[in-house]
Amino acid sequence: MSFKLIPMPAPSKYKFSFNANTSALSWEIWHRRFGHVRYLGLQKLLDNTMVKGLHVDMRSPRPDCVACTKAKHSKKPYGLAEKKETKLGQLTHVDLWGKYKTASIHRSQYYLILIDDASQYITVDFLKKKSQAGKKITEYMTHQIAMGRSPCAIKMDRGSKFINDELKQWCRSQGIHFQMTAPYSPSQNRVTKHMNRTLGKLARAMLMASKLPQFLWEPVIVHAAYIHNHSYTSV
């Protein structure tokens, strides 16, 4: 008995091709597109379906990133984070970063980082002068009050020379206290110090990998903060 094999026509609603499907990109490409966040964070986003259009080729490797290795060197990690028992807007961690040797594309040389203790949400403002920081903090706190939140305290290191008397008087009038760390103890303000390191590492990695000029550090910092605010975290 013999059989004759006859190929069946493909259903009209499907399209078949011998070309590879390019919609599922490799881990390495998504790593670069997400501003060089680690692969574990990308895996969490994928597993929990937290990003639309995140199609990963699961067979692709996860190679070590040279730009990340160069940009994310560190000396010593900070200790374990304290248990957070605050509500949104109650406690804000503040720090000023700079002065940068290279002025940004908008001629900024500093940036002010404000982090909500409860949500760890990052707000970044760029400054041409250190003296502008007090006004930026006042605007941030005013926005928190307008959102129906109750700011209670600002935490910063004791070397914060950008804090002026006008800001202190305004905070006292609003019932907002200053929490100062002990002298020469940056680890007590580890929330902002750690976040500054994180943003700096991500920004350096993106600049190195993309071979962009250094004066573009301001939009890169903005993008790094945006990515961190929308990426998976334990909070």
C-alpha positions in Angstrom: 0.0 0.0 0.0 1.4 3.4 -0.9 0.5 6.9 0.3 0.7 10.2 -1.6 1.4 13.3 0.5 -0.4 16.4 -0.7 0.5 19.7 1.0 -2.5 21.4 2.4 -3.0 25.1 1.7 -2.4 27.5 4.5 -5.5 29.1 6.1 -6.1 32.5 4.7 -6.1 34.3 8.0 -2.5 33.3 8.7 0.7 34.5 7.0 3.7 32.3 7.0 7.2 33.4 6.2 10.7 31.9 6.5 12.0 35.3 7.8 12.6 35.7 11.5 10.1 37.6 13.6 11.7 40.9 14.5 9.1 41.9 17.1 10.8 39.8 19.8 14.1 41.6 20.4 17.1 40.3 22.4 17.7 40.9 26.1 20.7 43.0 25.2 18.7 45.4 23.0 16.0 45.8 25.7 18.7 46.3 28.3 20.0 49.3 26.2 16.5 50.6 25.4 15.7 50.7 29.1 18.7 52.8 30.0 20.9 49.9 31.0 18.8 48.7 33.9 19.7 45.2 35.0 18.3 42.1 33.4 16.5 41.1 36.6 14.4 44.3 36.4 13.5 43.5 32.8 12.5 40.0 33.8 10.1 41.3 36.4 8.5 43.7 33.9 8.1 40.8 31.5 6.8 38.3 34.0 4.2 40.7 35.4 3.2 42.1 32.0 3.9 45.6 33.2 5.0 47.1 29.8 3.0 46.9 26.6 5.0 45.8 23.6 7.8 44.2 25.6 8.5 41.1 23.5 11.8 39.4 24.4 13.5 36.6 22.5 13.9 34.2 25.4 16.5 32.2 23.6 18.8 35.3 23.4 21.8 35.5 25.8 22.2 38.0 28.5 25.8 39.2 27.9 27.7 41.4 30.4 27.5 45.0 29.4 30.9 46.7 29.1 29.4 50.2 29.5 27.6 49.1 32.7 30.9 47.6 34.1 32.7 50.9 33.5 30.0 53.1 34.8 28.7 51.2 37.8 32.0 50.7 39.7 31.5 51.5 43.4 33.7 51.5 46.5 31.5 50.2 49.3 27.7 49.6 49.5 25.5 51.3 52.0 23.9 49.4 54.8 20.3 48.1 54.9 17.5 50.5 54.4 15.4 51.5 57.3 11.8 50.3 57.6 9.5 52.9 56.0 6.4 53.9 58.0 5.7 57.2 56.3 2.8 58.2 54.1 3.0 59.9 50.7 4.6 63.4 51.0 5.3 63.2 54.7 9.1 62.9 54.4 11.3 64.1 51.5 15.0 63.3 51.1 16.9 66.2 49.5 20.4 66.5 48.0 22.2 68.7 45.6 24.5 67.2 43.0 27.3 69.3 41.4 29.1 71.4 40.4 29.6 69.6 37.0 32.7 70.6 35.1 30.8 70.5 31.8 27.7 72.7 31.6 24.6 71.0 30.2 22.9 71.8 27.0 20.7 74.2 29.0 23.8 75.6 30.8 22.9 73.9 34.1 25.8 72.8 36.4 23.8 71.4 39.3 20.7 69.2 39.8 18.5 68.9 42.9 17.1 65.5 43.7 14.0 65.1 45.8 12.8 61.6 46.8 9.5 60.8 48.5 10.3 58.4 51.4 7.1 56.3 51.1 7.0 55.8 47.3 10.7 56.4 46.5 9.5 58.6 43.6 12.2 60.8 42.2 11.9 64.4 41.2 14.9 66.1 39.6 15.3 69.9 39.0 18.3 71.4 37.2 20.0 74.6 38.4 22.5 77.1 37.0 23.3 78.3 40.4 23.3 76.6 43.8 21.3 79.5 45.3 18.3 78.5 43.2 17.8 75.3 45.2 15.8 76.9 48.0 13.1 78.2 45.6 12.9 74.8 43.9 12.3 73.1 47.3 9.6 75.6 48.1 7.9 75.0 44.8 8.0 71.2 45.4 6.6 71.4 48.9 3.8 73.8 47.6 2.9 71.2 45.0 2.7 68.5 47.6 0.3 70.6 49.7 -1.8 71.3 46.6 -2.0 67.6 46.0 -3.6 67.2 49.4 -0.6 65.7 51.1 0.9 66.8 54.4 4.7 67.5 54.2 6.2 67.1 57.7 10.0 66.9 57.2 12.9 67.3 54.9 16.0 65.1 55.4 19.4 66.2 54.2 23.0 66.1 55.1 24.5 68.8 57.4 26.7 70.1 54.7 23.7 71.5 52.7 24.9 75.0 52.1 22.2 75.6 49.6 19.6 76.0 52.4 18.9 79.6 53.1 17.1 81.5 55.9 14.1 82.3 53.6 13.5 78.6 53.0 13.9 77.8 56.7 11.3 80.5 57.7 8.9 79.3 55.0 9.2 75.7 56.2 8.6 76.7 59.9 5.5 78.6 58.9 4.2 75.4 57.2 5.2 73.1 60.1 7.9 71.4 58.1 11.0 70.3 60.1 14.6 69.9 58.9 16.2 66.5 59.7 19.9 66.9 59.6 22.4 64.0 59.5 25.4 63.7 61.8 28.5 65.5 60.5 30.7 63.5 58.1 28.1 60.7 57.9 26.8 60.6 54.3 25.5 57.1 54.9 22.8 58.5 57.1 21.4 60.2 54.0 21.8 57.0 52.0 18.5 57.4 50.1 19.6 60.4 48.1 23.3 59.3 48.0 22.3 55.9 46.7 19.9 57.4 44.1 22.6 59.9 43.0 24.9 57.0 42.3 22.2 55.1 40.5 21.3 58.0 38.2 24.9 58.8 37.6 25.7 55.2 36.7 22.8 54.9 34.3 23.6 58.2 32.7 27.3 57.4 32.2 26.4 54.0 30.8 23.9 55.6 28.3 26.4 58.3 27.3 29.3 55.7 26.8 27.2 53.2 24.9 25.6 55.8 22.6 28.9 57.8 22.3 27.1 61.1 23.0 28.9 64.3 24.1 29.1 65.1 27.8 27.0 68.3 27.6 23.9 66.1 27.1 24.1 64.8 30.6 21.0 66.8 31.7 18.4 65.1 29.3 20.1 61.7 30.1 19.6 62.3 33.9 16.0 63.1 33.2 15.6 59.9 31.2 17.3 57.8 33.8 15.0 59.2 36.5 11.9 58.6 34.3 13.0 55.0 33.7 13.7 54.4 37.4 10.2 55.8 38.3 8.6 53.4 35.9 10.7 50.3 36.5 10.1 47.5 39.0 11.2 48.2 42.6 10.5 46.5 45.9 8.4 49.5 46.9 
